[in-house]
Amino acid sequence: MVMILPLLAGCGIVDRVSGRKKYDVPSEVMEPTIKKGSRVTVDMARGEYVPKLGDVIVFEAPESWSAGARVARVIGVPGVAVKCCDNGERITLNERPLEEPYIKEPPASHQDFGPVVVPQGRVWVQGDNRHVSLDSRSHLGEGVEGATVPVSNVVGVVDLPTPD
């Protein structure tokens, strides 16, 4: 199995009026939601990000992950116990199955873990293409703090097209 680091390349400067910036996504980590080679627009957080389950975010990777901007989906918010997997091969949050119509293909993870309680001020992230994504699951050996991303590292939320 090939695991991919979803490093992003910023395109230009932040639009001062809209507070948005464009990023190129060079990997398939977020497929099918974001296709490899796509350019996404990010609503910049400006230090005011409040974690929401399901947000697709751009964040600065913690130092132990190796530096760089990444893209992933918020799966766990502060105080939530994240675990994989239930009998239906789904991630659970506080022992309740998480419906994830956006993942590329089941199961939700080939790696069992948890429960991991997400600390205050941090988020648990995973790519939608779980079988190639290096995300929170890949850093569990560094403890809960090492596997989660500080909310202060969130650059912004990807502006995804709304479904018809």
FENPELIN-V551476 format. One record per backbone hydrogen bond with DSSP energy under -0.5 kcal/mol. CO is the residue of the C=O (numbers start at 1). NH is the residue of the N-H. Records with the same first field share a line. If there is no record, write none. Layout:
CO = NH, NH
This chain:
1 = 3
4 = 6, 134
5 = 7
7 = 26
8 = 10
9 = 24
10 = 12
11 = 22
14 = 16
15 = 19, 20
19 = 44
20 = 15
21 = 42
22 = 11
23 = 40
24 = 9, 26
25 = 37
28 = 31
29 = 129
30 = 33, 34
35 = 38
38 = 25
40 = 23
41 = 159
42 = 21, 44
43 = 157
45 = 48
49 = 51
52 = 55
55 = 57, 74
56 = 158
57 = 72
58 = 155, 156
59 = 61, 70
62 = 65
63 = 66
68 = 61
69 = 8
70 = 59
72 = 57
73 = 75, 126
74 = 54
76 = 124
77 = 80
80 = 82, 118
81 = 94
82 = 116
83 = 92
84 = 113
86 = 89
89 = 108
90 = 85, 86
91 = 98
92 = 83, 94
93 = 96
96 = 93
97 = 99
98 = 100
100 = 103
110 = 112
113 = 84
116 = 82, 118
118 = 79
119 = 122
121 = 151
123 = 149
124 = 75, 76
125 = 136
126 = 73
128 = 104, 130
129 = 132, 133
132 = 4
133 = 135
135 = 138, 139
136 = 139
137 = 140
139 = 142
140 = 143
142 = 146
143 = 147
144 = 148
149 = 123
150 = 153
151 = 154
153 = 60
155 = 45, 46
156 = 58
157 = 43
158 = 160
